[in-house]
Amino acid sequence: MSAQPATTRDGSPAPKTPATPAPISQLMGELVVDLLEQTGLIPEAKIGVLREQAKHAPVVQVLIDEGLASSEAIARIVAAQYGLPVVELGNVGIDPIAASSVPLHVLEQVNAIPYAFEDDSLCVAISDPQNIHGIDALRLASRHPIALSVAASEDIANELGRLARTAEAFGTRSSLDTVELEVVDEDELDDLEVDDGISDAPLVRLVNSIIFEAAEDGASDVHFEPQSDALVVRFRIDGVLHETQRIPRRSAIGVTTRLKVLAKLDIAERRKPQDGRISLSASAAGRMLDVRVATLPTVEGESVVMRLLDKSKKPPTMEEVGLSAAMQEQLGVLIHRPTGALLVSGPTGSGKSTTLFSAMTEINRPEINVITVEDPVEYRLAGLSQVQINPRAGLTFATVLRSILRSDPDVVMVGEIRDVETAKISIEAALTGHFVLSTLHTNDAPSALTRLNEMGVEPFLTGAAVSGVLAQRLARRLCEHCKELYAASKEELDAARIPEELRHGKTELFRRNGCVRCRQTGYRGRIGIFQLLEMNEELSTLAARKASHEELERAAMVSGMSTLWADGIEKVLNGMTSLEELARVSTI
Ligand SMILES: [Zn+2]
């Protein structure tokens, strides 16, 4: 069977090719737009946008990317137009022999997947029958006649992803596009080869490909969770878990054992929680991954959670983390003072250390000595001396900090203040000719001051040393490709305490929708929500006499501090995030 020539549904011939022909795919794109216009499925206002974009990219892709249609609906329309059958890959399943009969790189190029043999023909699902060149490539690459059908492009892409991972796992992928992951420590390599008992190459590659895929997707954590029928792999992306793979139960122990070997854990111990780490280098992709591994015995078996740190990634700028222009300016003044302390406070996973690093990139310059003590080292910055704590080797925040202060630093970054000793040394350092940056686990900015006092730091020292506290939350950013405007009701705007002067008479806000690019979540990436408390004489005095949280907060608000919620509202009004999401991470 061949791709049908372009005729409209009522059988009239396709438009004639003009004298100076536009590329055939572009003409086809226009035709599809015409047809869609007739169906009335696309809002009229969008047709123009679509027509314009379809000049540069396949129209099907444009439709899906713009969130104008689901890939299933597109598949049905396109199939009818070209007189091809529709196939639901999820229902028919993929015959692995058929799938492997055409090289993967060709399939990926065309977005096609062979799923069965019928008589002598190879049944191939494609998403875009107008891609004549692609279909020709398929014919050339296959030794069988080809029978085309149309499937949802997303389904094809998913199957291709699965195929690619399997190919990677079994080493059948050509060396050109394989990404090698190496365990950095040479000793560990030896370990693997000697006596782990599972030097099982496919399993090793499967684990590597999962880790690499997680890094590619920007996942912060990977969960391997045993269930009765499978080992479920879930990635945490932008703070939310997504299931990505189910590994058959029979391979579960092999996978968890492999992970434990990599992390140098006791593979015989399955009843107690353990933790370890792996340093991986994906050299081809220019990546250095630091992976924290923790195991937990559950009733269904041992689960493994990995926290991924991509050490090669650059810290974002202060603007990129979401600091308003005003706050950037205020902070810019604070962090360039020779002494004092900037504390970033918030719950776990609120982006505190990323914000510290964005400040560090502003501070860092050749004429000053910057030393950090971290757990873990999340970003590598040129020109900094970065120390990783290692309690087993006696390197705690406090001990490292003491050594650091003997090495003549100008700026010291302490990953986290979580014990009295670290708190005391940090505050003293901030009073004795150093600028200190650190994080604290508190809900808002004023609480950081009371927390230091509770921890046993002399209140007058807290008052004198701290220059500012930045409280932070992370909200998911609305996906730019699919977010939609809606008319918010007066009640909604009032309930969110959006001040009239900020509304500027507008009542339209953005809310989430969902598209391929954001995995249907409506969100892509995250943005910080901040509250900045800048110390002044009054606040120092209050802190020194152990004032309550309420007193500190009141005084700070009078001198210009606002709430986390208010900063979030500005981001809602700018269309960066939604009210729904703001309410999830912060309260009025
Ligand atoms: Zn989206």
Residues whose N, C-alpha, C, O or C-beta is under 5 A from the ligand:
A	BS01	ZN	C479 H481 C482 G514 C515 R517 C518 G522
